[in-house]
Amino acid sequence: MRRSVISLTRVISGQQVRIVSIDGGRGIKEHLTNVGLNVGSEVTVIKHGAPGPFLLSVKETRLAIGQGMAQKIMVSVEGTEGV
């Protein structure tokens, strides 16, 4: 299967992805790291945030993030689902 790198905003509910980069300044990177969203982390999208926030599962934690923040998180996806 081929891997695609896309914005978290394009991932469908129920899909598991791996964070490959965070596009943003030091403040947003620090904030996301503090809540457990690091480069290399595996994340499951519980609820796609359209409309409303994204609900994510990281390890044993659930997080809600807005569209703007989700757009800055680039993830690796296997196959072509969610693209």
Backbone as CSV, one residue per row, in Angstrom:
resi,resn,N_x,N_y,N_z,CA_x,CA_y,CA_z,C_x,C_y,C_z
1,MET,0.834,-1.178,0.000,0.000,0.000,0.000,0.879,1.241,0.000
2,ARG,0.426,2.261,-0.695,1.198,3.496,-0.696,0.765,4.361,0.480
3,ARG,1.654,5.189,0.940,1.350,6.107,2.042,1.191,7.503,1.478
4,SER,0.187,8.201,1.977,-0.044,9.586,1.596,0.146,10.465,2.811
5,VAL,0.636,11.675,2.598,0.733,12.656,3.669,-0.288,13.740,3.362
6,ILE,-1.230,13.906,4.305,-2.315,14.869,4.124,-2.553,15.614,5.431
7,SER,-3.361,16.645,5.365,-3.776,17.374,6.550,-4.766,16.523,7.340
8,LEU,-4.744,16.644,8.642,-5.672,15.909,9.495,-7.128,16.219,9.132
9,THR,-7.383,17.391,8.569,-8.752,17.766,8.197,-9.322,16.871,7.100
10,ARG,-8.484,16.116,6.404,-8.948,15.264,5.304,-9.117,13.802,5.705
11,VAL,-8.900,13.505,6.972,-8.998,12.130,7.468,-10.443,11.840,7.879
12,ILE,-10.920,10.649,7.541,-12.294,10.284,7.866,-12.389,9.730,9.291
13,SER,-13.582,9.804,9.864,-13.824,9.267,11.208,-13.487,7.780,11.256
14,GLY,-12.874,7.363,12.343,-12.523,5.965,12.544,-11.163,5.568,12.011
15,GLN,-10.507,6.459,11.295,-9.222,6.126,10.693,-8.070,6.442,11.643
16,GLN,-7.055,5.565,11.646,-5.862,5.774,12.451,-4.749,6.286,11.549
17,VAL,-4.046,7.305,12.020,-2.976,7.933,11.246,-1.781,8.186,12.161
18,ARG,-0.650,8.562,11.555,0.557,8.910,12.312,0.938,10.344,11.964
19,ILE,1.211,11.153,12.967,1.608,12.543,12.745,3.022,12.572,12.178
20,VAL,3.202,13.270,11.047,4.528,13.369,10.430,5.117,14.769,10.552
21,SER,4.265,15.796,10.696,4.774,17.152,10.908,3.650,18.046,11.411
22,ILE,4.070,19.155,12.006,3.124,20.169,12.452,3.566,21.480,11.830
23,ASP,2.714,22.047,10.986,3.017,23.296,10.303,2.535,24.454,11.168
24,GLY,3.459,25.132,11.781,3.078,26.245,12.636,4.268,26.743,13.411
25,GLY,4.034,27.786,14.172,5.091,28.375,14.976,5.353,27.597,16.251
26,ARG,6.296,28.117,17.004,6.706,27.463,18.233,5.548,27.316,19.214
27,GLY,4.668,28.299,19.285,3.555,28.273,20.222,2.601,27.126,19.968
28,ILE,2.193,26.950,18.716,1.249,25.871,18.409,1.909,24.509,18.568
29,LYS,3.177,24.399,18.170,3.886,23.123,18.330,4.008,22.760,19.808
30,GLU,4.317,23.746,20.631,4.444,23.508,22.066,3.088,23.113,22.662
31,HIS,2.031,23.806,22.278,0.695,23.482,22.784,0.294,22.059,22.402
32,LEU,0.480,21.686,21.144,0.100,20.350,20.702,0.937,19.275,21.380
33,THR,2.221,19.551,21.592,3.077,18.605,22.310,2.585,18.430,23.744
34,ASN,2.179,19.521,24.377,1.692,19.456,25.759,0.428,18.620,25.899
35,VAL,-0.383,18.542,24.849,-1.607,17.734,24.919,-1.410,16.336,24.330
36,GLY,-0.160,15.994,23.957,0.142,14.639,23.507,0.174,14.424,22.008
37,LEU,0.081,15.498,21.238,0.140,15.367,19.780,1.548,15.716,19.307
38,ASN,2.392,14.697,19.204,3.792,14.853,18.807,4.018,14.206,17.450
39,VAL,5.073,14.642,16.758,5.474,13.968,15.533,5.782,12.522,15.899
40,GLY,5.198,11.587,15.165,5.373,10.170,15.425,4.220,9.545,16.181
41,SER,3.371,10.366,16.805,2.226,9.843,17.562,1.195,9.222,16.639
42,GLU,0.606,8.111,17.083,-0.517,7.511,16.375,-1.796,8.102,16.932
43,VAL,-2.667,8.538,16.037,-3.896,9.221,16.403,-5.059,8.544,15.692
44,THR,-6.172,8.366,16.398,-7.394,7.877,15.776,-8.396,9.018,15.762
45,VAL,-8.971,9.285,14.591,-10.002,10.310,14.471,-11.327,9.672,14.885
46,ILE,-11.869,10.104,16.017,-13.135,9.578,16.490,-14.286,10.280,15.780
47,LYS,-14.176,11.602,15.649,-15.212,12.383,14.962,-14.537,13.432,14.091
48,HIS,-14.863,13.408,12.809,-14.364,14.414,11.878,-15.051,15.733,12.198
49,GLY,-14.295,16.785,12.296,-14.826,18.075,12.734,-15.465,18.922,11.677
50,ALA,-16.459,18.423,11.004,-17.161,19.246,10.013,-18.656,19.021,10.163
51,PRO,-19.390,19.830,10.839,-18.968,21.037,11.571,-18.509,20.698,12.981
52,GLY,-17.901,21.666,13.613,-17.466,21.488,14.996,-16.044,20.992,15.101
53,PRO,-15.621,20.698,16.334,-14.235,20.279,16.560,-13.994,18.827,16.156
54,PHE,-12.723,18.512,15.968,-12.289,17.129,15.748,-12.149,16.477,17.110
55,LEU,-12.626,15.255,17.234,-12.427,14.481,18.453,-11.407,13.407,18.119
56,LEU,-10.287,13.408,18.845,-9.167,12.512,18.568,-8.883,11.633,19.766
57,SER,-8.327,10.471,19.495,-7.855,9.571,20.539,-6.355,9.398,20.357
58,VAL,-5.601,9.711,21.411,-4.154,9.562,21.402,-3.799,8.765,22.648
59,LYS,-3.266,7.558,22.439,-3.007,6.634,23.544,-4.317,6.425,24.291
60,GLU,-4.379,6.797,25.564,-5.604,6.603,26.337,-6.317,7.921,26.612
61,THR,-6.032,8.936,25.800,-6.578,10.268,25.996,-7.442,10.666,24.806
62,ARG,-8.533,11.360,25.078,-9.368,11.929,24.010,-9.222,13.434,24.042
63,LEU,-9.071,14.029,22.854,-8.859,15.459,22.725,-9.818,16.033,21.699
64,ALA,-10.194,17.272,21.900,-10.965,17.998,20.896,-10.103,19.159,20.417
65,ILE,-9.966,19.286,19.091,-9.224,20.414,18.516,-10.048,21.022,17.392
66,GLY,-9.830,22.300,17.153,-10.563,23.008,16.115,-10.016,22.756,14.718
67,GLN,-10.775,23.222,13.733,-10.404,23.068,12.323,-9.046,23.696,12.010
68,GLY,-8.795,24.894,12.532,-7.545,25.590,12.240,-6.330,24.819,12.717
69,MET,-6.427,24.274,13.912,-5.324,23.493,14.455,-5.169,22.187,13.682
70,ALA,-6.284,21.529,13.373,-6.242,20.260,12.639,-5.604,20.442,11.263
71,GLN,-5.819,21.600,10.660,-5.268,21.860,9.328,-3.743,21.935,9.343
72,LYS,-3.169,22.283,10.483,-1.710,22.410,10.592,-1.021,21.083,10.896
73,ILE,-1.797,20.036,11.182,-1.229,18.734,11.522,-1.212,17.858,10.277
74,MET,-0.023,17.485,9.821,0.128,16.647,8.646,0.327,15.203,9.111
75,VAL,-0.414,14.294,8.486,-0.412,12.886,8.925,-0.130,11.968,7.759
76,SER,0.351,10.778,8.100,0.617,9.720,7.120,-0.560,8.763,7.146
77,VAL,-1.066,8.474,5.949,-2.238,7.594,5.794,-1.871,6.489,4.822
78,GLU,-2.192,5.237,5.181,-1.966,4.123,4.255,-3.090,4.086,3.229
79,GLY,-2.777,3.655,2.025,-3.786,3.512,0.970,-4.275,4.863,0.508
80,THR,-5.536,4.923,0.071,-6.076,6.179,-0.458,-7.309,6.646,0.291
81,GLU,-7.696,5.954,1.371,-8.859,6.375,2.134,-8.627,7.744,2.735
82,GLY,-9.672,8.560,2.751,-9.587,9.859,3.376,-8.922,10.900,2.521
83,VAL,-8.473,10.539,1.331,-7.783,11.488,0.465,-8.762,12.050,-0.528
